[in-house]
Amino acid sequence: MTVLHSTFSLERTYPVPPERVFAAWADPVAKERWFVSAGSHELDFRVGGRETIDGRTPQGGAMNFVATFHDIVPEQRIVFSGTLTGDGALATVSTTTVELFGEGEGTRLVLTEQDTFLDGAEKPEWREQGTGEWLDRLGAELKS
C-alpha cells in the first residue's frame, strides 16, 4: 500500500477572450468534445455540481472519473476535486484549480493540480501528460 503526492502546473495561451475559454469548460457538449476521449460524460457545471466520465482503462477494465465543483467564478476561476477509479479500486484523488487571465485579446490559462496517487495505479507523469493533452485539445476546440 503506497501513497505518492504530486503537484504540477500547466499554462496555455489561447487567442480568444476568457469568456470563450470559460464557456468551453461550462458547456457540456463543448467540454465533451475536448475533454472526453472515450466513454459516457455528464456535466452539471455549478458549485456543488458534478462531472462524471465512465470509460475503459487501457487494459479494458472499467474506469470512472467523478469531480465535484467547489468554486466557480465566471471567466476567472474553476476549482474542483476529483477521484479516478480503475476496475473498482481508487487510483487518485485530486484538487484542480483553473485560472483564466485576459491578456490583450487572448487568455492565459493556468491549471494547478494537487494529486494523491494510491498503490501505483497511476503515475504523476502520466497525469501531467494527459492533462496537457486535453488542454491542447481545448486549444483546438477554441479555434473551431
Stockholm file with secondary structure:
# STOCKHOLM 1.0

chainA/1-144         MTVLHSTFSLERTYPVPPERVFAAWADPVAKERWFVSAGSHELDFRVGGRETIDGRTPQGGAMNFVATFHDIVPEQRIVFSGTLTGDGALATVSTTTVELFGEGEGTRLVLTEQDTFLDGAEKPEWREQGTGEWLDRLGAELKS
#=GR chainA/1-144 SS CCEEEEEEEEEEEESSCHHHHHHHHHCHHHHHHHHCSSSEEEECCSTTCEEEEEEECTTSCEEEEEEEEEEEETTTEEEEEEEEEETTEEEEEEEEEEEEEEETTEEEEEEEEEEEEETTSSCHHHHHHHHHHHHHHHHHHHHC
#=GC SS_cons         CCEEEEEEEEEEEESSCHHHHHHHHHCHHHHHHHHCSSSEEEECCSTTCEEEEEEECTTSCEEEEEEEEEEEETTTEEEEEEEEEETTEEEEEEEEEEEEEEETTEEEEEEEEEEEEETTSSCHHHHHHHHHHHHHHHHHHHHC
//
